[in-house]
Amino acid sequence: MRIVFASLGSLGDLHPLLALARGAAQRGHEPVVAASIGYRDYVTRLGFAFRAIRPDFEFEPKLVGHLFDPKRGPARLMREQVFPNVRATYTDLLAATEGADLLVVGELLYVAPLVAGARGIPWANAILAPTSFLSAWDPCVLAPAPHLYALRHLGRWPYRCIFRLGRLVTRRWGEPLSAFRRELGLPAGGSPVFDDKHSPLLTLALFPAFLAATQPDWPARTVQTGFPFFAQEADPGAAERVRRFLAAGEAPVVFTLGSSVIEIARDFYACAVAACTRVGRRAVLLLGRNSAPPDLPESVLALDYVPLDVVLPGAAAVVHQGGIGTCAEALRWGVPSVVVPFGFDQPDNAERLRRLGVATVVPRARCTEARLTAALAEVLGDAGFSRRARELAARIEPERDLAASVDALERVAAGEAVARS
């Protein structure tokens, strides 16, 4: 089959789709990856066919800072980036699916049902983090209004009221999509953020049940598998530096901010070095395009980037932003976390790790040297964090979970109905 895997957003959004594409290729299918034009060279170097879709996300500091405002970020993303470009996204994705047998989309591709309908092909959507389900049965920490999480003790009714209001608000955000649907002779539709983004054929929940179990108000055709890990090739020189550093002493603390909020790191890495010095631990800094703090001691290794599966197996802890991909890697390698969430799904991911007993959380607005030091001392000083992390790592089976995801996609493409699992 020819399967189009479409993603909008950061590398954290793209990598899970690339993992699915690689799994499909291993079954003999022909994957096509559709993403923002900036990823063309990266994707083609990996050997995938590439198609560009708009909008073109360029994660430079000004835009990242604008979108990762904790309260206004989601609205800005939808109202300024996603919905004003629905016609362009539709046009590009329609071209990308020429000759396709199946369309698989990540978040933000709200035109997917229109494209699949025009092509006459089945489609599935992939949910990467629990917060995307917006469940009243399993309330999430909403980045724009984290205080609402306290209402969970009152049962489901407060969240049903909140989500009813959310549907009204997001339908207004999505008016450009509704207008485009009417131009195509289709009904205006419901809330694209809450309802219409889910395929009636298959929704893949790409995280394990111990992080968030299937809920009664999830879509009827949800199949929960597990994290899709995309193996990246490490720069040989950087990998060798990591190997030598790990072998030279005590397990270090790794500091990373993923692929997007790393653009607005500000004083994060300076606090990291100071906190590790105060707790007497070595550190690995994954800096991205940031400059290393001055006068680094020999106990600190600073690199632009290295895949987490190169460094986390030898780490004592990882301090990160709470993106679902970084959370998955920390869980996979049994490494406890200190999470410094910025926005979107990150506060909810952080809370779920905290509830599992494998992390402590320091809100970004309160991430000072003193608080980061205290959080590190807690995680490194309590063996229970590491023990629980190792127990959860034993429950993650990447090959099994990827196979289950591809199995579900093949069933949908073959016209078979999938049952909730």
C-alpha positions as CSV (number, residue, x, y, z in Angstrom):
1,M,0.0,0.0,0.0
2,R,0.9,3.6,-0.4
3,I,0.5,5.3,3.0
4,V,0.8,9.0,3.6
5,F,1.9,10.0,7.0
6,A,1.3,13.7,7.6
7,S,2.5,15.9,10.5
8,L,2.5,19.5,11.4
9,G,4.6,20.9,14.3
10,S,8.0,20.2,15.8
11,L,10.3,17.1,15.5
12,G,8.4,15.9,18.6
13,D,5.3,15.7,16.4
14,L,7.1,14.3,13.3
15,H,9.2,11.5,14.9
16,P,6.3,9.3,16.0
17,L,4.9,9.5,12.4
18,L,8.3,8.6,11.1
19,A,8.4,5.6,13.4
20,L,5.1,4.5,12.0
21,A,6.3,5.1,8.4
22,R,9.5,3.0,9.1
23,G,7.3,0.2,10.6
24,A,5.1,0.3,7.5
25,A,8.1,0.2,5.2
26,Q,9.4,-2.9,7.0
27,R,6.1,-4.6,6.1
28,G,6.7,-3.8,2.4
29,H,4.4,-0.8,2.2
30,E,5.4,2.5,0.5
31,P,5.4,5.4,3.0
32,V,5.2,9.0,2.0
33,V,5.9,11.7,4.6
34,A,4.1,15.0,4.4
35,A,5.4,17.8,6.6
36,S,6.5,21.4,6.6
37,I,9.0,22.3,3.9
38,G,11.8,22.8,6.5
39,Y,11.9,19.1,7.1
40,R,12.4,18.1,3.4
41,D,16.2,17.4,3.6
42,Y,15.9,15.7,7.0
43,V,13.2,13.3,5.8
44,T,14.7,12.6,2.4
45,R,18.1,11.8,4.0
46,L,16.2,9.1,5.9
47,G,15.1,7.5,2.7
48,F,11.4,8.5,2.7
49,A,9.5,10.2,-0.1
50,F,8.6,13.7,1.0
51,R,5.7,16.1,0.2
52,A,5.5,19.6,1.6
53,I,2.4,20.9,3.3
54,R,1.7,24.3,4.6
55,P,1.8,26.2,7.0
56,D,5.6,26.3,7.1
57,F,6.6,26.1,10.8
58,E,10.0,27.6,11.5
59,F,10.8,27.2,15.2
60,E,12.9,30.4,15.7
61,P,12.9,32.1,19.2
62,K,10.4,34.8,18.5
63,L,7.7,32.4,17.2
64,V,8.4,29.8,19.9
65,G,8.2,32.4,22.6
66,H,4.9,33.7,21.1
67,L,3.3,30.2,20.9
68,F,4.6,28.9,24.2
69,D,2.9,31.5,26.3
70,P,1.2,29.2,28.9
71,K,-2.2,30.9,28.7
72,R,-2.4,32.2,25.2
73,G,-0.2,29.8,23.3
74,P,-2.9,27.3,22.1
75,A,-5.2,30.0,20.9
76,R,-2.4,31.7,19.1
77,L,-1.4,28.5,17.4
78,M,-4.9,27.8,16.2
79,R,-6.0,31.3,15.3
80,E,-2.8,32.6,13.7
81,Q,-1.1,29.5,12.2
82,V,-3.5,26.5,11.7
83,F,-7.0,27.7,10.8
84,P,-6.0,30.7,8.6
85,N,-4.1,28.2,6.4
86,V,-6.7,25.5,6.0
87,R,-7.1,26.0,2.3
88,A,-3.4,25.8,1.7
89,T,-3.1,22.7,3.9
90,Y,-6.0,21.1,2.1
91,T,-4.4,21.8,-1.3
92,D,-1.0,20.4,-0.3
93,L,-2.3,17.3,1.4
94,L,-4.7,16.6,-1.5
95,A,-1.7,16.6,-3.8
96,A,0.4,14.5,-1.4
97,T,-2.3,11.8,-1.3
98,E,-2.4,11.2,-5.0
99,G,-2.4,7.5,-5.5
100,A,-2.5,6.8,-1.8
101,D,-4.4,3.9,-0.1
102,L,-4.4,5.3,3.4
103,L,-3.9,8.6,5.1
104,V,-2.5,8.8,8.7
105,V,-2.3,12.2,10.4
106,G,-1.0,13.7,13.6
107,E,-2.4,16.7,15.4
108,L,-3.5,20.0,13.7
109,L,-4.4,18.4,10.4
110,Y,-8.1,19.2,10.7
111,V,-8.5,19.0,6.9
112,A,-7.8,15.2,6.9
113,P,-11.4,14.1,6.7
114,L,-11.9,16.5,3.7
115,V,-8.9,15.2,1.9
116,A,-9.7,11.5,2.6
117,G,-13.3,12.1,1.4
118,A,-12.1,13.8,-1.8
119,R,-9.7,10.9,-2.5
120,G,-12.1,8.2,-1.4
121,I,-9.5,6.6,0.9
122,P,-9.6,5.7,4.6
123,W,-7.8,7.8,7.2
124,A,-6.6,7.4,10.8
125,N,-5.4,9.9,13.3
126,A,-2.6,9.5,15.8
127,I,-2.8,10.9,19.3
128,L,0.6,11.4,21.0
129,A,-0.3,12.6,24.5
130,P,-3.2,12.0,26.8
131,T,-4.2,15.6,27.0
132,S,-5.3,15.6,23.3
133,F,-8.3,13.4,24.2
134,L,-9.7,16.1,26.6
135,S,-11.4,13.5,28.7
136,A,-13.9,14.3,31.5
137,W,-13.2,10.8,33.0
138,D,-9.4,11.4,33.1
139,P,-9.0,15.2,33.5
140,C,-5.8,16.7,32.2
141,V,-3.8,19.7,33.3
142,L,-4.8,22.4,30.9
143,A,-1.8,24.7,30.3
144,P,-4.0,27.9,29.9
145,A,-5.9,27.1,33.1
146,P,-4.0,24.7,35.3
147,H,-6.1,25.6,38.4
148,L,-9.0,23.7,36.9
149,Y,-7.2,20.5,37.5
150,A,-8.2,20.8,41.2
151,L,-11.9,20.3,40.2
152,R,-11.2,16.6,39.4
153,H,-12.3,15.7,42.9
154,L,-15.8,16.8,42.1
155,G,-16.3,14.2,39.4
156,R,-16.9,14.5,35.7
157,W,-19.6,17.2,35.6
158,P,-17.2,20.2,36.0
159,Y,-15.2,19.1,33.0
160,R,-18.2,18.4,30.9
161,C,-19.2,22.0,31.5
162,I,-15.7,23.3,30.8
163,F,-15.5,21.2,27.6
164,R,-18.9,22.4,26.4
165,L,-17.6,25.9,26.6
166,G,-14.4,24.8,24.9
167,R,-16.3,23.4,22.0
168,L,-18.1,26.8,21.5
169,V,-14.8,28.7,21.7
170,T,-12.9,26.4,19.3
171,R,-15.7,26.4,16.8
172,R,-15.2,30.1,16.6
173,W,-11.4,29.6,16.2
174,G,-12.2,27.1,13.4
175,E,-14.6,29.4,11.4
176,P,-12.2,29.5,8.4
177,L,-12.4,25.7,8.3
178,S,-16.2,25.8,8.6
179,A,-16.4,28.3,5.8
180,F,-14.2,26.1,3.6
181,R,-16.3,23.1,4.3
182,R,-19.4,25.1,3.2
183,E,-17.6,26.0,0.0
184,L,-17.1,22.3,-0.6
185,G,-20.8,21.7,-0.1
186,L,-20.4,20.1,3.3
187,P,-21.9,20.8,6.7
188,A,-20.0,23.3,8.8
189,G,-19.0,20.5,11.2
190,G,-18.5,20.5,15.0
191,S,-15.5,21.5,17.0
192,P,-12.4,20.5,15.1
193,V,-10.3,20.5,18.3
194,F,-12.6,18.3,20.4
195,D,-14.4,16.1,17.9
196,D,-13.8,16.3,14.2
197,K,-10.1,15.6,14.4
198,H,-10.8,11.9,15.3
199,S,-11.3,9.4,12.5
200,P,-14.5,7.3,12.6
201,L,-12.3,4.4,11.5
202,L,-9.3,4.5,13.8
203,T,-7.7,6.7,16.4
204,L,-4.3,5.5,17.5
205,A,-3.4,6.3,21.2
206,L,0.4,6.2,21.0
207,F,1.2,5.9,24.7
208,P,1.0,3.1,27.3
209,A,-2.0,2.5,29.5
210,F,0.0,3.1,32.7
211,L,0.4,6.7,31.5
212,A,-3.3,7.1,30.7
213,A,-5.7,4.2,30.3
214,T,-8.5,4.1,27.7
215,Q,-11.5,6.1,28.9
216,P,-15.2,5.8,28.1
217,D,-15.3,9.2,26.4
218,W,-12.4,8.5,24.0
219,P,-13.4,7.9,20.4
220,A,-15.2,4.6,19.8
221,R,-12.5,3.3,17.4
222,T,-9.5,4.0,19.6
223,V,-6.7,1.4,19.6
224,Q,-4.1,2.0,22.3
225,T,-0.7,0.6,21.6
226,G,2.4,2.4,23.0
227,F,5.1,4.9,22.4
228,P,6.5,4.8,18.8
229,F,10.3,5.3,19.1
230,F,12.1,6.6,16.1
231,A,15.8,5.6,16.1
232,Q,18.1,8.3,14.9
233,E,21.7,8.0,13.8
234,A,24.0,9.8,16.2
235,D,26.9,11.9,15.0
236,P,29.9,9.5,15.6
237,G,32.0,12.2,17.2
238,A,29.3,13.3,19.6
239,A,28.5,9.7,20.5
240,E,32.1,9.0,21.2
241,R,32.4,12.0,23.5
242,V,29.3,10.8,25.4
243,R,30.7,7.3,25.7
244,R,34.0,8.5,27.1
245,F,32.3,10.9,29.5
246,L,29.9,8.2,30.9
247,A,32.8,5.9,31.4
248,A,34.9,8.4,33.3
249,G,32.8,8.8,36.4
250,E,29.5,8.7,38.2
251,A,26.2,8.7,36.2
252,P,25.4,12.3,35.2
253,V,22.2,14.3,35.1
254,V,21.1,15.1,31.5
255,F,19.6,18.5,30.7
256,T,17.5,18.9,27.5
257,L,14.6,21.0,26.2
258,G,13.5,19.0,23.2
259,S,13.3,20.6,19.7
260,S,11.1,23.6,20.2
261,V,11.3,25.3,23.6
262,I,15.1,24.9,23.5
263,E,14.8,28.1,21.4
264,I,13.7,30.0,24.5
265,A,16.0,28.4,27.1
266,R,17.1,31.7,28.6
267,D,18.8,30.9,31.9
268,F,17.9,27.2,32.0
269,Y,21.4,25.9,31.3
270,A,23.1,28.3,33.7
271,C,20.8,27.1,36.4
272,A,21.5,23.5,35.4
273,V,25.3,23.9,35.9
274,A,24.8,25.7,39.2
275,A,22.4,23.1,40.5
276,C,24.6,20.2,39.6
277,T,27.5,21.9,41.2
278,R,25.5,22.3,44.4
279,V,24.4,18.7,44.5
280,G,27.8,17.4,43.5
281,R,26.8,15.6,40.3
282,R,28.2,15.5,36.8
283,A,26.0,16.8,33.9
284,V,25.4,16.5,30.2
285,L,23.9,19.6,28.5
286,L,22.1,19.2,25.2
287,L,22.2,22.8,24.1
288,G,20.7,23.0,20.6
289,R,21.7,26.4,19.2
290,N,22.3,27.9,22.7
291,S,25.8,28.8,23.8
292,A,27.3,26.9,26.7
293,P,27.5,28.7,30.0
294,P,31.0,30.2,30.5
295,D,33.8,28.4,32.4
296,L,32.3,24.9,32.4
297,P,34.0,22.5,34.8
298,E,35.3,19.2,33.6
299,S,32.3,17.6,35.3
300,V,30.0,19.0,32.6
301,L,29.8,17.9,29.0
302,A,28.1,20.3,26.6
303,L,26.9,19.2,23.2
304,D,24.6,20.7,20.6
305,Y,22.7,17.4,20.3
306,V,22.8,13.7,20.6
307,P,19.8,11.3,20.5
308,L,18.5,10.5,24.0
309,D,19.0,6.8,23.5
310,V,22.7,7.5,23.3
311,V,23.0,9.2,26.7
312,L,20.0,8.2,28.9
313,P,21.0,4.6,29.4
314,G,23.9,5.9,31.4
315,A,22.2,8.7,33.2
316,A,21.1,9.1,36.8
317,A,18.3,11.6,36.0
318,V,17.0,13.8,33.2
319,V,15.8,17.4,33.5
320,H,13.5,18.3,30.6
321,Q,10.5,20.2,29.3
322,G,7.9,17.4,29.5
323,G,7.4,16.9,25.8
324,I,5.8,13.5,25.2
325,G,8.8,12.2,23.2
326,T,11.3,13.1,26.0
327,C,8.9,11.6,28.6
328,A,8.8,8.4,26.5
329,E,12.6,8.1,26.3
330,A,12.9,8.7,30.1
331,L,10.4,6.0,30.8
332,R,11.9,3.6,28.2
333,W,15.4,3.8,29.9
334,G,14.1,3.8,33.4
335,V,15.5,7.2,34.3
336,P,13.7,9.5,36.8
337,S,12.9,13.1,35.7
338,V,12.7,16.6,36.9
339,V,10.2,18.2,34.6
340,V,10.1,22.0,33.8
341,P,7.0,22.3,31.7
342,F,6.5,25.3,29.4
343,G,3.1,24.8,27.7
344,F,0.7,22.8,25.6
345,D,0.7,19.1,26.7
346,Q,3.8,19.5,28.9
347,P,2.2,20.4,32.2
348,D,-0.1,17.4,31.9
349,N,2.7,15.0,31.0
350,A,4.6,16.3,33.9
351,E,1.8,15.7,36.3
352,R,1.3,12.1,35.0
353,L,5.0,11.3,35.6
354,R,4.7,12.8,39.1
355,R,1.7,10.6,39.9
356,L,3.6,7.6,38.7
357,G,6.3,8.4,41.2
358,V,9.1,8.9,38.6
359,A,9.4,12.7,38.6
360,T,9.2,15.9,40.4
361,V,7.9,19.1,38.7
362,V,9.3,22.6,38.8
363,P,7.0,25.1,36.9
364,R,9.0,27.1,34.4
365,A,8.0,30.4,35.9
366,R,9.5,29.3,39.2
367,C,12.6,27.5,37.9
368,T,15.4,29.1,39.8
369,E,18.8,27.7,40.8
370,A,17.5,27.0,44.3
371,R,14.4,25.2,43.2
372,L,16.2,23.2,40.6
373,T,18.8,22.2,43.2
374,A,16.1,21.1,45.6
375,A,14.3,19.1,42.9
376,L,17.5,17.3,41.9
377,A,18.4,16.5,45.5
378,E,14.9,15.0,45.9
379,V,15.1,12.8,42.8
380,L,18.7,11.7,43.3
381,G,18.4,11.2,47.0
382,D,15.3,9.0,47.0
383,A,16.0,5.5,45.5
384,G,12.3,5.0,45.0
385,F,12.3,7.3,42.0
386,S,14.8,5.1,40.1
387,R,13.2,1.9,41.3
388,R,9.8,2.9,40.0
389,A,11.3,4.2,36.7
390,R,12.9,0.8,36.1
391,E,9.7,-1.0,36.9
392,L,7.8,1.0,34.3
393,A,10.7,0.6,31.8
394,A,10.2,-3.2,32.0
395,R,6.6,-2.7,30.7
396,I,7.6,-0.9,27.5
397,E,8.2,-3.1,24.5
398,P,8.9,-0.9,21.4
399,E,8.8,-3.6,18.8
400,R,5.5,-5.1,20.1
401,D,3.9,-1.7,20.3
402,L,5.0,-0.6,16.8
403,A,3.8,-3.9,15.3
404,A,0.3,-3.3,17.0
405,S,0.1,0.2,15.5
406,V,0.9,-1.0,12.0
407,D,-1.5,-4.0,12.4
408,A,-4.3,-1.5,13.1
409,L,-3.4,0.6,10.1
410,E,-3.4,-2.4,7.8
411,R,-6.8,-3.5,9.1
412,V,-8.3,-0.1,8.4
413,A,-6.8,0.0,4.9
414,A,-8.2,-3.4,4.2
415,G,-11.7,-2.2,5.2
416,E,-11.9,-4.1,8.5
417,A,-13.5,-2.6,11.5
418,V,-11.2,-2.1,14.5
419,A,-12.4,-2.6,18.0
420,R,-11.5,-0.4,21.0
421,S,-8.5,-1.8,22.7
